[in-house]
Amino acid sequence: MDIKQVFENNKKWIAEKLATGPDYFDKLGQGQNPELLYIGCSDSRVTAEELMGLGPGEVFVHRNIANMVISIDLNVMSVINYAVNNLKVNHVVVCGHYACGGVKAAMQSADLGILNPWLRNIRDVYRIHRNELNAIEDEEKKYDRLVELNVQEQCVNLIKTAAVQKAYRDRNLKVYGWVFDVHSGKLIDLKIDFEGILKNIMEIYHLD
Ligand code: CO
């Protein structure tokens, strides 16, 4: 890859955007008002805006290995708090993807150094859903299911935050769990029961 090409691509992109309206970048420079927070995997195949057909200004994005929402990760927690409390997004999405290297690594016995504590959180998901996962004989299907369950558990982690609990109460913010199928390009809504999960965990995790 010739890195200079990136700057050539950028020039073309500017021209395309200006063709939609000469004040395109003037508007962009005035500020952002996204309605959606997207938390996805860093995987290069899983773009955020592109797969949703959204453009600059429409989605606040956080990506990390295996789309994790970890309560002591200052990075993801700052993003969630800023997006929910300041930008006032009304939709929060956790988007995982099939063939996720992070999820695969968590299913294997290997010492991956600094990645161990990160991937440990996925092993915890496996432990919580061990009975269901161990009953799946086909390794690929088991791997796909762990991707889905990991998305679901990261949604649960989102619901454990004071920011999400307060925004749900005050303005009916919603949390969604999706999976991107890299084999077909399809975005799949896992239809997680956001309100059911919220009711179920509030006995223990009620903060606000
Ligand atoms: Co991934």
Residues whose N, C-alpha, C, O or C-beta is under 5 A from the ligand:
A	BS01	CO	C41 D43 A66 C100 G101 G102
